């Protein structure tokens, strides 16, 4: 099986920062200290929610200005449905700092982790394979997905409702071979279901969904890589997480 180009990695703080990251999230938004029981569509890292109505500053650390110009309007689409705005060109003190290292693929920290002081001056997101000539479909797939993580969304395939029949041995062997990931990291990014996140119906159209190749499942189960737009569930869900004033 050939490596799947375009897979994203959620980057989490160093384990030694975890308690600090939880405190930081609760200081920014007190509701992060409370795990609600209401189930709403989507999969969301509840303890990393930004304050509703915040303006998140975005800074490009490097990369081609032609790429920057294509990224910005796509990221703004989240603000049509969420009561959060992105301010680009904000300088290195920005909460979201985007790098374009071609050797590091596509990844992002989640939600309030982006503003951890331990990460000051460092990238909180990488859009490594975008080029001026990259197709618009690929731009939309990557940018909407990664900025979804920056808002606190995790991968849709981690929804307990997904019930994907993974062949765990094959999954671990595949990601170890293609990404060099350790088993613990593979489990947390691909296999481990969230314990306290909000979710309901599994959305196969979500922009946050990984493809699921049949080579890594039992019984030929497969989800093709097909999503490059926000689904209706994505829109409804992010509006519940970051609601506009009534």
Steps between C-alpha positions, in 0.01 A plus 500: 500500500640838395521781759186712520599852401325774691440333834500748783653468844350657810791632706456490876708677766788321665371274776683713755285797392166322513386632837615850408315474166177410682543795737579729209185390315284554810648846557422602144151353514357379835260265321801288405514382863151350469423197288141529387285193443304632200576309182516708185612408150869493425801412707647776713780530754281668762780608740675702226215734401590864427290774661194558284532807280881512513708642215781252439811656351682309226862545392683331213849414622632423151374377164407647163279814502302347214414208730411736786258680271315176427494375860343806662156511331449127552574523872249786534219266393483360854396847617183482293374236743701557820508813715877522462703708260854463365724806469781432255827694488497543876872443564697237694294549819200345321321205658524297177842493334517321167809341349539335158777246561470253209660222704244508783172449317178638643435544872359733763471546873144499629307802623647684796819291487605731215550784749708312756794718607733201456433527126575872469669571168451143377257368239159386620398378152683370194366495143796326349383384159314810376657668197383783273404239239317266742137442403222696667344174620818410687527849649145476630549149635816595691425854618144439623617184677799655677317815606229268632763353731606852602138556609510180708356239265657154496480235231150381415610138472563507878129537566376199701210492255738421213555139609778449246616136496870581509753220466719639776813302413490624141429859608794503738733340244391742226548824696823375652634433150370811319510766775749358748240532778526304822213272598372735772484788253323286240239398754434858613475640144321215324355239733424641845145629550453823698373469855331835564443657161160594363363301208201332345454371147813408307526742207661342194494840325685689777805703404663349810480141372805294409470256211473142621675259258368146484856368534492612865157364595322172538231389256593744223358806681610820322443876500657674197676835523216714369442803723621848411208711628335562835210260537160614626580325827833683524317830460227418752746360750749787503207742535401317821854508634548870417146642477416841362304731733126443488 
